[in-house]
């Protein structure tokens, strides 16, 4: 079972990948330096993909993804709200 605390919801808008809120600095509507093709490669079994959040320059390793969530290799959520 995938731990929910390691997941982060995302949206694709006009071929850009956004998260509703940065899990580190809590800035809202953050554009990630990813493209939909990057997410497709993670879904397809690519190794890890490091992502640096542009708002606070914190690095997160992505290990998997589905149509709604990115999965990190460590806990990134402190609450489940």
Residue pairs with C-beta under 8 A, 6 or more apart in sequence:
2 64
2 71
3 75
4 77
4 80
5 75
5 76
5 77
5 78
5 80
6 71
6 72
6 73
6 74
6 75
6 76
6 77
7 69
7 70
7 71
7 72
7 76
7 77
8 19
8 23
8 60
8 69
8 70
8 71
8 72
8 76
8 77
9 19
9 20
9 68
9 69
9 70
10 17
10 18
10 19
10 32
10 39
10 65
10 68
10 69
10 70
11 17
11 18
11 19
11 20
12 18
12 36
12 39
15 35
15 36
16 31
16 35
17 31
17 32
17 34
17 35
17 36
17 38
17 39
18 29
18 30
18 31
18 32
19 30
19 32
19 70
20 28
20 29
21 27
21 28
21 29
21 30
22 28
22 30
22 53
22 55
22 56
22 58
23 76
23 77
24 53
24 56
24 58
24 76
25 53
25 55
25 56
25 58
27 55
27 56
30 53
30 54
30 55
31 54
32 51
32 53
32 54
33 51
33 52
33 54
34 49
34 51
38 49
39 65
39 70
41 49
42 49
42 62
42 63
42 64
42 65
42 70
43 64
43 65
43 66
48 61
48 62
48 63
48 73
49 61
49 62
50 59
50 60
50 61
50 62
51 59
51 60
51 61
51 62
52 58
52 59
52 60
53 59
53 60
60 72
60 74
60 76
61 72
61 73
61 74
62 70
62 71
62 72
62 73
63 71
63 72
63 73
64 70
64 71
65 71
